Amino acid sequence: MTKKPEYRAPALEKGLEILELLAKAEVPLTKKQIAEKLNRSVSEIFRMLSVLKEKRYIECHKETAGYVLTLKMFALSNQHPPVMLLLRRCALLTEKLCKKVNQSCHISRYSNGELLVIAREENPYKMGFSLKVGARIDVFASGSGAVLLGFCAPEIREAILTNEYATASLIETTLQQAEETRQRGYFLGKSPQISGVTNISAPIFGPQGDLLAVITIPYMTLNSETVCHSVKGIEQAKDELIRVAGELSQNPISPSL
């Protein structure tokens, strides 16, 4: 039986519902669309939208008159001390990593059912594959997701597994990968979304041994005979990634699930 909340804050609930909706939306949403999706009237959400816009949590898209999230929440989440420390330390280390293996890399962190890219470093070579900062990564279709499920705290794992968009077979496959990842300490496998890319992912631990973030190299196989420079193999790239993940970890002890 679901326990009813002892206290209610209707205005706060509406504001949070709007933020959560816009966080998942792939395109700007108008007042009417927001109201319909939340099963509320436009008059109910009008004040909430005005306040959220005034506080710069959302902004109005000029061309569509729809609302989108600003980067304020992203910035606030990254002011958490362990994350700030990680971002300060990662720039130089990831730059050296990418130069050494001639691949790009990115660091992602769990947020509201998804992994969010909070830092990245481009491949120094003219060709490569990379994700943008702020990009969302599907937990059930990525090496980063396997690492997350393999090392995250039980309550986070439970929340992720209630994802209504993942099929039973996809969840089963990802959980199997997560267990293998936990045993090995890293993930290495073909990208389920992009042909020709092999995902190499490793955990970054926080000060209490909790999973702080995931670092990933989306490894693209290059022909060493035509690119005119040495090409590190997947195993070498994996070893370098694990080394950097260890250096970025603030207490490399994984939580027990």
N, C-alpha and C positions, 0 to 999 in steps of 0.2 A: 504493500500500500504506500502510495506516494505521500510524503509528509508535506502539508501545506506550509508555506513560509509564514513565520510569525509576524513579520512586518512587511508592508508593501510600500513601494515608492513608484507609483504609476508613471510619473514624468521621467524618472531615471530609467525605468524599464523601456519606455518608448524610445528614449535616446539611444540606449544600448542596442535595441532591436534594429534601429536605423544603421548604426555603425556596423553591426554584424552583417546586415544585408548588403551594404555597399562594399564591405570587404570581400564578399563572395561574387559580387556582380562583375561581369566582364566588360560591360558598357555603362555609360552614365544612365541614371534612372531619374525620371521626372517625378514631381510630387505625386501625380496620379498613380504612376507605376509603383512607387514606394508604398503608397497607401493600399493599393490592391494586393501587393505581395505580403503585406503585414496584416491584411484583413482589418484595416482601420480606415477611417474617413480622412479626407485631406485636411479638414479643420483640426483633427486630433494631432496630426504630425506637423502642422504648419509652424507652430512655435518652436518645436524641437529643432526643425531644420534651420530656423532663423538663429537660434542660440548656437547650434553646432557650427554654423557658418561664421558667426561672429567670433567664436572661439578658435576658428581656423582648423577645425577637425574635418570639415568638408568644404567643398567649393562648387560653384555652379559652372558647368561646362558651357561655354559661350555658344557654340554651334548648335547643340542639342537642347539646351536649357535643362539638362539633366545634372544630377549631383554625383560627385565622385569624392573619394577620400583624399585628403591631402597627405603629406608625409609626416604630419605632426605625431601621429600615434607610433609610426615607425621610429621617429627620433626619440620619443619618450621611452619606448621599450629598450632602446639601445643606451639609455642613460643608466641602466642597471649596472652597478659597479663591475661584476665579472664580465659582462658583455663589453663595456667600455675598455677594460683591460685587454680583452681579446682583440678588439678592433685596433687598439694602439699597437699591439705587438705583431698583428698579422701582416701588415703591409709589406714590411721588408722581407719577412720570411716567405711569403707567397710570391713576391717578385723574384727572389732567388730561385725558388722552386720552379717557377714557370720557365725561367731562362735555362735552367739546368736540364729540364726534360722536354722543352719546346712544346708545351701544352698549356692550356688555360686551366684555371682552377676557381672554385667558388666555395664560400662558406655559407651554410644555411642553418637556420634555427627554427625550432618548432613554434608555431603560432596558430591557435584557433583551428586545429585540425589539419594544418598544412605545414610544409616547410617553406620558410621565407628566406630568400637570398639576402644576406646582410653585408657581404663583401665579395669582391671578385678580382681576379687578376687576368689580364689578357695574355694570350699566346704571343710571345715576342716575334714569332714568324708571321709571314704575310697571310697565311691561311690557318684557320682554326675554328673551333666551336666554343661558344661561351654563353653564359646566362647573364641577364641584366640584374643589377641590384634592385631588389623589390620584387623579382620574379617569384612566382609561387610554384612549388614542386609538389606533385602528387605523391603522397606517402606510398601508395600502392602501385606505383609504376616507376620506381627509381631505386638506384643503389643507396642514395641518401635515406630513403624511407626504410630500407632494410636495416641500416645502421641505427636509425632512430628507434625502430621497434625492438631491435636487439639489445639496446643499452638504456632505453628510457625508464623512468620510474613506473611502477605498476599502474598508478592512477592515470598517467598520461596514456599508457598503452591501452588501458580499458576504454578511455574516451575515444581514442583513434579507431578502435575496432567497432565502434558503434556508427561509423561513417556510413550513411545511407546510400552513398553512390557506388560503393565498392561491392562487387559481386562476391558470392561465397567462394568461388574458385580462385578469384584474384586474392582474396584475403588469405586463403589457405597457402597459395604459392608464396606470398610475401612473408607469411609467418615462418614457412620453411626456410626461406632465404635469411630471415632474421636470426633464426636459431643457428644456422651455419655461420652467419656473420659474427655472432656472439662468440662462437667457439674459436673462430680464426682470428678475431679481433679486427677484421676489416671486410669490406665487400669488394668483389671483383667479378664482373659479369657484363654481358652484352646489354646495351640500353634497350628496353622494351619499346621505346618510342622513336628512336632515331637509328636507322641502319648505318653501320660503319663506326659507331661509337661504343666504346667499352667504358663502363662506369667503374671508377676506382674510388671508394669512399672509406673514410676512417673517422672514428669518434674523437671529439675534443671534450675533455672533462673539466668541470668546474671545481672550485675550491673544496667542495664537500664530496667529491667523487661522483657528482651528478653529471648527466650528459648535458653539456653546455651548447654544443653545436656539432655540425658535421662538415668535414672538408672533403671535397670531391674534385677529381680530375676526370672530365669527360674526354677520355683518351681517343684521339683520332690517329689511325694508322697512316703513316706517311712513307713514301717510297724514298729510301735513303740514296738511291742512285740518281734521283732527279731533283731533289730539293736542295742539293749542294751544301748540306751540313749534316753533322752526325745526328742520328735519330735514336733516342733512348727507347729501349723495348718496354713492354708493359710491366715486366717484373721489376725493372729498374725504376720506372715511374712509381710503381706501388711502394717500393722500399723507401723512396724519397718522400712520398706522401705520408707514410706512416711515421717517418722521422719528424717531419714538420708538425704533424698532429700531436706527437709526443711533446714537442717543444712548446706548442700552444696550450697544451693542457695545463691547468692550474693545480691539478691533483689527479694524476692518471690512475684512478681506481674506479672501476665500473661498479654501479649499484647492482645488488643481487635482485633478480626478479622472482 
